[in-house]
Amino acid sequence: MSRYRPPRSAGTPLITPEGEARLRAELHELWYVRRPQVTQAVSEAAAQGDRSENAEYTYGKKMLREIDSRVRFLSKRLENLKVVDARPSDPNKIYFGAWVTLEDEEGLEARYRIVGPDELDLKLNLISIDSPLARGLVGKTLDAEVRVQTPTGEKTWYVVAIDYP
């Protein structure tokens, strides 16, 4: 059995201005704050002598590799992203960046914002444009019925409100 795994698709290259600012802040934090701290800790651990049994040195080198990997990913990803900051020509339809209020069949309301895959955060009600729910919502208008196949079966939502920040 091969260990080869095909590369994952990066997802839709769209991002909101807020999402881009968060990614740039993370890149800045990693490169200018965390990496110098870890580099200093590694050099101090290396000065202690025998590196083969030095846990601080081994852990520090591992942290540096993880930081460098994330920095490379963020640098490449930020080059390819397209920031969507313009409001759509028809604000009565759901497009990228919209805050959408949905009501399910039991009358429970939920509010989501459609964002890029790099901004996905369910705690903040940010859903990816690549998600089944967002794909079902795009292009719909107020009072539209949206049916989406979920792991627990098909669910139906009704569009109650559409807002653009």
N, C-alpha and C positions, 0 to 999 in steps of 0.2 A: 504494500500500500504506500502510495506516494504521500509525502508531507507537503507537496505543493498546494498552495491555496491561491486562486486567482485574485488579483487585486480588487478591493471593493470600489464601487463607484463612489465618487466624492459627493454625489448628490447635486441638486440644483445649485448653480453658482450665484444665487441671489442672497442678499443680506440687507437688513435695515441699517440705517445710520447708527442706531444705538448698538446693534450687534457688532458692527465694525469697530466701534469705539471700545467695546468690551474686549474684542480679540486683540486690538492694538495695545490696550492697557495690559492684558495678560502677557503679550510679547515683551513689552517694556519691563514689566515686573520680573519676568524670567531672566532677561538678558542683562539688565542693569542692577538688579537687586539680589535675586536668588543665586544666579551663577557666580558672581563675585564672592558671596558668602560661602558657598560650597567649595569654591576653588581655594579660598583661604583655609577652610577646615581640612581639605585634602592635603595642602602643603604642610600644615601643622602636624597632621597625622604621619605624613611621610618623613618628617624630621625626627620622629621618635625612633626610627631605626627599622627593624625587620618588618617588611611590608607583607610577607606571606601569612602572618598570623595577626595582622593588625586590622581589626574589624572596622574601626573608624575610617581607615584608608579604603578598604574594600567597599564599604557602604557609600562613602563619598564619591568614589569613581563611578559607582552604579548610578547615583543621583545625577552626576554630571552627564552621563550618557542619556538618561531620561530627559533632562532639561534640554540638552542639545537636540535630541530627537523632536521634542515638542516645538522648539524654536524653528527648526527646519520646516516642520509641518506648517506652522503658523505663517512663516515667511512665504512659502509657496502658495498656501491657500489664499492669503490676503492679496497676492498678485492676481489671482484668477477670479476673485469675487467681483460681482457687479452690485454696487450700492443702489438700492431703489429708494429714492427719497421724494419722488414726484407723486402727487395724488393722481388716481386714475381719471380718465376723461368722464367716466360714468360712475359717480360715487354711490349709485343705488345698486351696484352689482358688487359681488365679493371678488376681490383680487388680492394679490400679495400685499401684506402689511395691514390688512383690515382687522379690526376688532369685531368679532361676530358673536352675538348673543343667540344661543340656541335653546329651544325648549323641547324636552323629550315627551314621550307619550304619557308619562306619569305627571307631567306639569312641572318637572324640575328644570330650572334654568342653569345654564353654564355659559361663561364668556371666554372665548379663545381669541388669540391673535395668530394669524398665519404668517410665519417667518421662515427664514432659511434653515437648512438642516444643522448649521453651525450654532444656531441660537436656541435650539430646542430645549425647553425647560418646563416640564409639566407643573412644577410648583408655582411658576409665574403664569400659568395658562398659555404658554407659547407652544404652538404645535407646528411641526415642519410642513412645508408646502408639499413634501413628498409623502406625507401620511395619507392613508385612505380617506380619513375624514376631510382633510383639507382639499384633496383632489375632488371629492364629492361636492364640496362647497364652492369651489372656484367657478365663477360665472353665474351663480344663483343670485336671485333678487330677494327682497323682503317678502315674507310669508311663503317662501318656497319650502317644499318638502324635500328632505335629503335622506336617502336610504343608503346605509353603509354596512358592508359585511364586516362584522367584528369576530374575534375568536369565540365569543359566546353566542353568535348568531347575528341575524340581520337586525339593525336598530334603525329607528326613524327619528329624525329631528326636524324641527320647524324653525326657520330663520325668523327671529324676533326683532333684531336690530343689527345695523351695519354702521360702524364708525371708522373713520380714518384719522389718525393722530396728526 
